[in-house]
C-alpha cells in the first residue's frame, strides 16, 4: 500500500474540537470528563499479560505540543508501525484468522499486554481458538488531553490499516477487529483508511465495546458508515445505556453522544448491528471474563 510522510491525515481548516479547546465551557466540561475516568482505564483486574504479547505498536509515534495539538515524532510517518513478540504467521504456522484487539484511553505501554491477555482469556473461555494480536498506541496522555488523544486514536487508523495489509500479504489470514472505549475510535478509522486504499475484503468482522466514537459517525451518511458498508463483512456494536463514563464523561467532553451509550443514530449500514448489553456492570467490564459480554461477541462471529 502507499506510504508517505504526510502527517496531516487529510485534515483542513479548524475542527470543532479545535474551537472548543479555547472556550471556558469546554474547560469546565473537560474537568468533569477527566474526573469521571481517572484511575479506571488500563485496569484489567487480576490478569497480567506477558511483556512480549504479540502486537503491532505505535508507541512513541505521537507527541502533544503546547497548543494541545498532536504531531508525529521524528522518524515516523502516517503509515509506519513496529511489532513486539512473535506475530502469529510470521515464522510460525499461518492461522486462518486472527483477532486484533485495540485498547482504550489512559492505558500505559506496560499495561497494554494486560488488556490483550484479558481479551484473549475471555475469547478462549467462550470457545474462540484462533490467535490474538494486540494493537498498542499512544493512549496514555494526560487527563486534560482528551481531544488530542482522540486525534491520535483516529490517526492510528492508517497505521493499523498498514499493518493489516502487510499481515494479509504475508499470511492471507482473515482479520477480526475488537476495539474497547477509545479503541472503538481506532477501529472505524482503520476501516476508513482501508476503504480509501481500496482494500475491501480483509476484515471479517469489527466489534466495538463501549465505543468512544460519535453515534452518528457509523450511520450510512456518517464519517465511517460508507467505509463500514464497503470494507467489513460484519460490524457489531455492543453498547450499554447506563454506561456512566460515556453518558456523563463522553457527552460532556464531546458535546455529543457515543455509539457505546446509545447505538447508531440514523440509518445504519446493512452489515451493522447494535447489541444492547445493559447486563455488563460498567464501562470497564465489556471484555472481562465472567461479567463481560464476550460470549455474545463470539456468538456473532460467523
Secondary structure, 3 states (H helix, E strand, C coil): CCCCCCCCCCCCCCCHHHHHHCCHHHHHHHHHHHHHHCCCCCCCCCCCCCCCCCEEECCCCEEECCCCCEEECCCCCCCCCEEECCCCCCCCCCCCEEEEEECCCCCCHHHHHHHHHHHHHHHHHCCCCCEEEEEECCCCCCCCCHHHHHHHHHHHHHHHHHHHHHHHHHHCCEEEEEEECCHHHHHHHHHHHHHHCCCCCCEEEEEEECCCCECCCCECCCCCHHHHHHHEEEEEEEECCCCHHHHHHHHHHHCCCEHHHHCCCCCECCCEEEEECCCCCCCCCCCCCCCCCHHHHHHHCC
